[in-house]
Amino acid sequence: MIVREEQASDRTGVEALVEAAFRDLAVSDHTEHLLVARLRSAPTFIPELSLVAEECNRIVGHVLLTPVVIADGVGRTAALGVAPLSVAPDRWRRGIGSRLMREAHARAAALGFGSAVLVGHPDYYPRFGYRPASAFGIRFPFEAPDECCLAVELLPGGLCGVHGTVEYPSAFFG
Ligand SMILES: CC(C)(COP(=O)(O)OP(=O)(O)OC[C@H]1O[C@@H](n2cnc3c(N)ncnc32)[C@H](O)[C@@H]1OP(=O)(O)O)[C@@H](O)C(=O)NCCC(=O)NCCS
C-alpha cells in the first residue's frame, strides 16, 4: 500500500470510496463525498493535503485536510481541519486509516501548520495525539459532544496560547 497525493484522475474514485465508507454509518448524513468535492473546489484547497491510499491500483483510502482559523477576540491562528477520513469497508482494520493520518500530519507539519482539529470518534483519534479541544479552550461551530471535538499539535507548542472558535471555510457548510 502506498500513500500519495490525490491526482485529478483520482477524483471520481475518491468520491465513490468516500460515499461507500460512510454508507452504513448511522451518524452520517451521507453527503461526505459532496463535502470532498466542494472543499477541492474551494480557494482554500491545498492539493498536497488530499491524500489517497492505493493498493494494486485501487484507491482504498482518502483523507483531506483543509485550512481553518482558530479565532478569539484577540488573535487568529491558522490550523487544519481533518475531514473526512475514509477507508474502503472491505479494507478496515488493516492500518490504512492510521497510515493516512500519520502521513497527513507529517506533510502538514512540513508545510508549517502547527495544529489540526476535527470532530470524530474519541476512541480512534487519541492514538494520533488528539485531545479534547476544550482542554485548549477551542470550540467548534457544530452541535457535537465535547469528547468528539478534538485537537492536536503538529509542531511543538503549536497550540500554545491558541484558543477560540474554529472558523471553517464556507464550503464546509454546503
Ligand atoms: C474510521 C476509519 C477511517 C478507520 O480506518 P481503518 O483503516 O479501519 O483504521 P486502522 O486500521 O488504522 O485502525 C483500526 C483501529 O481503529 C479502530 N476503529 C476503527 N474505526 C473506529 C471508529 N469509528 N471508532 C473507534 N475506533 C475505531 C478499530 O477498532 C481498530 O482498533 P484496534 O487497533 O485497537 O484494533 C474507517 O473505519 C472508516 O472509513 N470508517 C467510516 C468512515 C468514518 O467513520 N470516518 C471517520 C469519521 S470521524
Ligand as a Chemical Component Dictionary entry (heavy atoms), coordinates in Angstrom:
data_LIG
# 
_chem_comp.id                   LIG 
_chem_comp.type                 NON-POLYMER 
_chem_comp.pdbx_formal_charge   0 
_chem_comp.three_letter_code    LIG 
# 
loop_
_chem_comp_atom.comp_id 
_chem_comp_atom.atom_id 
_chem_comp_atom.alt_atom_id 
_chem_comp_atom.type_symbol 
_chem_comp_atom.charge 
_chem_comp_atom.model_Cartn_x 
_chem_comp_atom.model_Cartn_y 
_chem_comp_atom.model_Cartn_z 
_chem_comp_atom.pdbx_ordinal 
LIG C1  C1  C 0 -12.627 5.149  10.839 1  
LIG C2  C2  C 0 -11.811 4.517  9.695  2  
LIG C3  C3  C 0 -11.238 5.641  8.846  3  
LIG C4  C4  C 0 -10.692 3.688  10.318 4  
LIG O1  O1  O 0 -9.898  3.217  9.271  5  
LIG P1  P1  P 0 -9.092  1.843  9.434  6  
LIG O2  O2  O 0 -8.153  1.750  8.291  7  
LIG O3  O3  O 0 -10.056 0.740  9.635  8  
LIG O4  O4  O 0 -8.317  2.125  10.793 9  
LIG P2  P2  P 0 -6.969  1.446  11.310 10 
LIG O5  O5  O 0 -6.821  0.090  10.709 11 
LIG O6  O6  O 0 -5.868  2.411  11.118 12 
LIG O7  O7  O 0 -7.262  1.359  12.837 13 
LIG C5  C5  C 0 -8.098  0.331  13.267 14 
LIG C6  C6  C 0 -8.401  0.601  14.717 15 
LIG O8  O8  O 0 -9.293  1.683  14.793 16 
LIG C7  C7  C 0 -10.463 1.282  15.475 17 
LIG N1  N1  N 0 -11.559 1.966  14.841 18 
LIG C8  C8  C 0 -11.892 1.919  13.555 19 
LIG N2  N2  N 0 -12.991 2.699  13.360 20 
LIG C9  C9  C 0 -13.321 3.208  14.546 21 
LIG C10 C10 C 0 -14.357 4.056  14.991 22 
LIG N3  N3  N 0 -15.280 4.554  14.175 23 
LIG N4  N4  N 0 -14.385 4.359  16.270 24 
LIG C11 C11 C 0 -13.474 3.873  17.125 25 
LIG N5  N5  N 0 -12.478 3.060  16.777 26 
LIG C12 C12 C 0 -12.407 2.732  15.505 27 
LIG C13 C13 C 0 -10.539 -0.198 15.291 28 
LIG O9  O9  O 0 -11.278 -0.792 16.319 29 
LIG C14 C14 C 0 -9.084  -0.587 15.372 30 
LIG O10 O10 O 0 -8.680  -0.597 16.722 31 
LIG P3  P3  P 0 -7.521  -1.560 17.238 32 
LIG O11 O11 O 0 -6.284  -1.103 16.501 33 
LIG O12 O12 O 0 -7.467  -1.279 18.691 34 
LIG O13 O13 O 0 -7.953  -2.922 16.840 35 
LIG C15 C15 C 0 -12.683 3.575  8.829  36 
LIG O14 O14 O 0 -13.280 2.625  9.661  37 
LIG C16 C16 C 0 -13.777 4.287  8.041  38 
LIG O15 O15 O 0 -13.567 4.729  6.906  39 
LIG N6  N6  N 0 -14.980 4.375  8.666  40 
LIG C17 C17 C 0 -16.127 5.001  8.023  41 
LIG C18 C18 C 0 -15.920 6.494  7.893  42 
LIG C19 C19 C 0 -15.549 7.129  9.222  43 
LIG O16 O16 O 0 -16.099 6.819  10.259 44 
LIG N7  N7  N 0 -14.568 8.055  9.143  45 
LIG C20 C20 C 0 -14.107 8.789  10.302 46 
LIG C21 C21 C 0 -15.031 9.899  10.626 47 
LIG S1  S1  S 0 -14.714 10.515 12.238 48 
# 
loop_
_chem_comp_bond.comp_id 
_chem_comp_bond.atom_id_1 
_chem_comp_bond.atom_id_2 
_chem_comp_bond.value_order 
_chem_comp_bond.pdbx_ordinal 
LIG C1  C2  SING 1  
LIG C2  C3  SING 2  
LIG C2  C4  SING 3  
LIG C2  C15 SING 4  
LIG C4  O1  SING 5  
LIG O1  P1  SING 6  
LIG P1  O2  DOUB 7  
LIG P1  O3  SING 8  
LIG P1  O4  SING 9  
LIG O4  P2  SING 10 
LIG P2  O5  DOUB 11 
LIG P2  O6  SING 12 
LIG P2  O7  SING 13 
LIG O7  C5  SING 14 
LIG C5  C6  SING 15 
LIG C6  O8  SING 16 
LIG C6  C14 SING 17 
LIG O8  C7  SING 18 
LIG C7  N1  SING 19 
LIG C7  C13 SING 20 
LIG N1  C8  SING 21 
LIG N1  C12 SING 22 
LIG C8  N2  DOUB 23 
LIG N2  C9  SING 24 
LIG C9  C10 SING 25 
LIG C9  C12 DOUB 26 
LIG C10 N3  SING 27 
LIG C10 N4  DOUB 28 
LIG N4  C11 SING 29 
LIG C11 N5  DOUB 30 
LIG N5  C12 SING 31 
LIG C13 O9  SING 32 
LIG C13 C14 SING 33 
LIG C14 O10 SING 34 
LIG O10 P3  SING 35 
LIG P3  O11 DOUB 36 
LIG P3  O12 SING 37 
LIG P3  O13 SING 38 
LIG C15 O14 SING 39 
LIG C15 C16 SING 40 
LIG C16 O15 DOUB 41 
LIG C16 N6  SING 42 
LIG N6  C17 SING 43 
LIG C17 C18 SING 44 
LIG C18 C19 SING 45 
LIG C19 O16 DOUB 46 
LIG C19 N7  SING 47 
LIG N7  C20 SING 48 
LIG C20 C21 SING 49 
LIG C21 S1  SING 50 
# 
